[in-house]
Amino acid sequence: MRRALCAGALALGVLTLTYVPSHAEDPSDLTRLSLEELMGAEVVSINVLGTHIHTAGQFMFGFDYMNMHMSRNLDGTRRVSDNELFKKYFTAPNQMTMENFMGMVMYAPTDDLTLKASIPYIKKTMSHLTMDGIRFDERSEDFGDLQVGALYTLFSVR
């Protein structure tokens, strides 16, 4: 039997801000490009950070924000009451809210190598109910794990 406590997640918004310093050959207005120029332009897609490479000397700074709220206790798709949870547990979670702030940086020392690093700052609040009818909240916030990686081009069509 699988239990999914506080399920029913709803992501309330993902915001991605990305700054890639422009170079002389990088146009700032893509609407002025011809089809041939547009096909050759490097365009960074939202939420695809870390899955693309940069040209030598290029930096990219990014910031993501996510807010998620979860409520209800489920066993698969069936809703589970607090009283049913109290048969096995002393407390029942009622809801959880999480905010995730993610800072990112990418740098390309060569055309074939792109280095990347990101670190999240996470804030969580979770509400509980005990068998005795006492309600309480738990809160935590801190930095998450630093992620460091590299992307290397093994083969290029250019």
C-alpha positions in Angstrom: 0.0 0.0 0.0 1.5 3.3 -1.1 0.8 6.4 0.9 1.1 9.9 -0.4 0.7 12.3 2.5 -0.2 15.9 1.7 -0.6 15.1 -1.9 -2.4 17.2 -4.5 0.4 19.6 -5.3 -0.2 22.8 -7.2 2.8 24.7 -8.5 1.7 28.3 -8.3 4.2 29.8 -10.6 7.7 29.3 -12.0 9.6 32.5 -12.8 12.8 32.3 -14.7 15.0 35.4 -15.2 18.1 34.9 -17.3 20.8 37.4 -18.1 23.2 36.6 -20.9 25.6 39.5 -21.6 25.3 40.4 -25.2 28.3 40.5 -27.6 28.6 42.6 -30.8 27.4 39.7 -33.0 24.4 38.9 -30.7 21.4 41.0 -31.7 19.2 42.3 -28.9 16.0 42.2 -31.0 15.3 38.9 -32.7 12.4 40.4 -34.7 14.9 42.2 -36.9 16.7 39.0 -38.0 16.2 37.3 -41.3 15.2 33.6 -41.2 18.8 32.5 -41.9 20.1 34.7 -39.1 17.4 33.5 -36.7 18.3 29.9 -37.4 21.9 30.6 -36.5 21.1 32.6 -33.3 21.5 31.0 -29.9 18.3 31.5 -28.0 18.1 30.4 -24.3 14.8 28.7 -23.5 13.0 29.3 -20.2 13.6 26.4 -17.8 16.2 24.7 -20.0 19.0 26.2 -18.0 22.0 23.8 -17.8 21.0 22.0 -21.0 22.8 24.2 -23.4 26.4 25.4 -24.0 27.9 28.8 -24.4 30.7 30.3 -26.6 34.1 31.0 -25.1 34.2 33.8 -22.5 30.4 34.0 -22.2 28.7 34.2 -18.7 25.1 33.6 -17.9 23.3 34.4 -14.7 19.9 33.1 -13.9 17.2 33.1 -11.1 14.2 30.7 -10.7 11.4 31.1 -8.2 8.8 28.3 -7.5 5.9 28.3 -5.0 4.1 25.1 -4.3 1.2 24.3 -1.9 0.0 20.8 -1.0 -3.0 19.7 1.0 -5.2 16.6 1.6 -3.9 13.2 2.5 -4.2 10.5 -0.2 -3.7 6.8 -0.5 -3.2 6.5 -4.2 -6.2 8.6 -5.4 -8.4 7.9 -2.4 -8.7 10.7 0.2 -7.6 9.6 3.7 -9.1 11.3 6.8 -7.2 12.5 9.8 -8.9 9.8 12.0 -7.8 7.1 9.6 -4.2 8.3 9.9 -4.4 8.4 13.7 -4.8 4.6 13.6 -1.2 4.3 12.6 0.4 7.7 13.4 0.3 10.2 16.3 0.0 13.3 14.0 -1.5 14.0 10.6 -0.1 16.5 8.2 -2.7 18.9 6.8 -0.9 21.1 4.4 2.6 22.2 3.3 3.8 25.3 1.5 7.3 25.5 -0.1 9.1 28.3 -1.8 12.3 27.7 -3.8 14.7 30.5 -4.8 17.4 29.2 -7.2 20.4 31.2 -8.2 22.5 30.0 -11.2 25.6 30.9 -13.1 27.2 29.4 -16.2 30.6 30.2 -17.7 32.3 28.9 -20.9 36.1 29.0 -20.7 36.2 27.5 -24.2 33.7 26.9 -27.1 33.5 23.2 -26.1 33.3 23.5 -22.3 30.6 25.2 -20.2 30.8 25.2 -16.4 27.6 25.6 -14.3 26.7 26.0 -10.7 23.4 26.5 -8.8 22.3 26.8 -5.2 18.7 26.9 -3.9 17.3 28.7 -0.9 14.2 26.8 0.4 11.5 27.9 2.7 8.9 25.3 4.0 5.9 25.5 6.3 3.9 22.4 7.3 0.7 22.3 9.4 -0.1 19.2 11.6 -2.9 18.0 13.8 -2.3 15.6 16.7 -4.6 12.9 18.1 -5.4 15.2 21.0 -6.7 17.9 18.7 -3.6 20.1 19.0 -2.6 22.0 15.9 1.0 23.1 15.3 3.2 24.3 12.4 6.8 23.4 11.6 8.9 25.9 9.6 12.4 25.6 8.1 14.4 27.6 5.7 18.0 27.4 4.6 20.3 26.9 1.6 20.1 23.6 -0.2 22.9 21.6 -1.8 25.3 23.4 -4.2 25.2 21.7 -7.6 28.2 22.0 -9.8 28.5 20.5 -13.3 30.1 20.8 -16.7 28.9 20.4 -20.3 31.4 19.3 -22.9 30.8 19.2 -26.7 32.1 16.0 -28.1 30.9 16.5 -31.7 29.6 19.7 -33.4 28.1 20.1 -36.9 29.3 23.7 -37.2 
